[in-house]
Amino acid sequence: MNTLQVIIWGICLLAFCNCTNEKEAAKESATPITKQHYVSIDGLWKSTSETALHLPSITLQPVIHIQGNLQNDLIIQGCFLAADKYMNSWKLSELEFIEEDREIIFHDQEGSTYIGHVNEGWDSISGMVYSGYPDELVAEDRLDFIRAENLDIQYLFMPKLPEKDGSISYTYRQPEGHEDGIKTGSVFEHIKDPGLLSEFMAEVIGQEYGRLESLLVVKDRQLVLEEYFYGYDENRTHDIHSCTKSIVSLLTGLAISENGNPDVNQSIASFFPEMDLNLDDKHSRITLHQVLTMTVAFQTDDSYLGLEQEGLVKQILHSPLEMAAGEQFSYNSECPYLLGAIIYANTGQEVDTYAKEKLFDPMGITNYQWDKEKGTPCCQAHIHLTPRDMARIGLLVLNEGWWKDQQIIPESWIHESTKPHVSESEFFDYGYQWWHRSRSNKSWWKEDHSPSESEHEMVHAMGWGGQYIFIVRDLNLVLITTASDYDESSGEAFSKVPMVIEKIVPMFE
């Protein structure tokens, strides 16, 4: 937890516990910071385009925010942007500013040191990143900053805006009802201890579960909790990343069901009778079940993107296999693209067009974007949905494929696709592009990895960075998270799973 997070956490605890020093703290926090050098370097700074981190597949732009805290100490925060969008945090500490020399020094958790000099106009910083110990610094990269008044400080660094006295507190508000098919209600009709909610939300605002940008809870088919952070709101879409795979699975079940009773054990080649595939024996035996459960691993790249459907299918199915099909789970992008091709073969429509007609329009989902890569609709990721529309997908699964009075997805497909078919690891099982956990799975967040005797069976769609659609059937629960925890080394993206299992679900038991 960085310095600012500690401060926010402390402020949250003060607000929730009604500490005796509340008035004194409010008075102190309302006192303006007047030291001139704070005013001179306070604010947002972004790297120049020339000194940004130009990686092979992406350019990361470092951003820093400098401010004085309640004790008039300088605090620094950092993050990286990719195409002007938040990518991940940059853990910074120990900011020093030598006013006489206009020299700024700070460190990061990787052991690097930055030394820069502010110009006379106080609108640019020129400096270098060094590695090594303070007395033996080795210059690595040049890094210059300029003022960044156009950036939104809340979006980058603040889960919630502070009150006028500087405190950050949480007040529950019942979600507003809209004409979107989702009923709303009060969370206090379903939880016995309101204090648990307050404690949990303090942890969320304190970033105990990473950079959580939205959290929705649907209980008994009523939206009872709807919270947004970092400037997000109900109308802002989010890339749900690999949750897209789960939606493609739903569409696959619908498409093949429309042409008769689907047999998932038939060969994948049988879905393309008009194609001259000319497959060898081991490729011809690959089944739809193996594709749905990702128990077939193709050794290929993404050069099939942009090809016509026949070319895409041929290139994937003719690629070498890393192991015999059906042997074990192997997460990949080729399987969902083959599902997209099956949808096209059965309907004559690309997956995004078919989704609009058969899924999104009937459910009233209009504020979305379905990305394409080289002209090919993405099947492995990159649908952009609002959290409320993610909740609709979760409700569709909870309601056995029904939305209002219409059966959108066959009930039998919902049952088959969301039950466990293969083991992904000792922590997760896998269905037809849906993830599954139960009390038989181990818990990686515990020291002994022991399974929980009280854990409920849970189905979920999971996307990179902390995008989740959780369904807990026996409690009539649907839970949604969106986040920007893209630094895989931190493990914050996966923190949403124990958060739901150990913090949220027990409130509703």
Secondary structure, 3 states (H helix, E strand, C coil): CCHHHHHHHHHHHHHHHCCCCHHHHHHHHHCCCCCHHHHHHCEEEEECHHHCEECCCCEEEEEEEEEECCCCCEEEEEEEEECCEEEEEECEEEEEEECCCCEEEEEECCCCEEEEEECCCCCEEEEEEEECCCCCCEEEEECCEEECCCCCHHHHHCCCCCCCCCCCCCCCCCCCCCCCCCEECCHHHCCCCHHHHHHHHHHHHCCCCCCEEEEEEEECCEEEEEEECCCCCCCCCEECCCHHHHHHHHHHHHHHHCCCCCCCCCEHHHHCCCCCCCCCHHHHCCEHHHHHCCCCCECCCCCCCCCCHHHHHHHHHCCCECCCCCCCCCCCCHHHHHHHHHHHHHHCCCHHHHHHHHHHHHHCCCCCEECEECCEECCCCCEEECHHHHHHHHHHHHCCCEECCEECCCHHHHHHHHCCCEECCCCCEECCCCEEECCCCCCCCCCCCCCCCCCCCEEEEEECCCEEEEEEHHHCEEEEEEECCCCHHHCCHHHHHHHHHHHHHHHHC
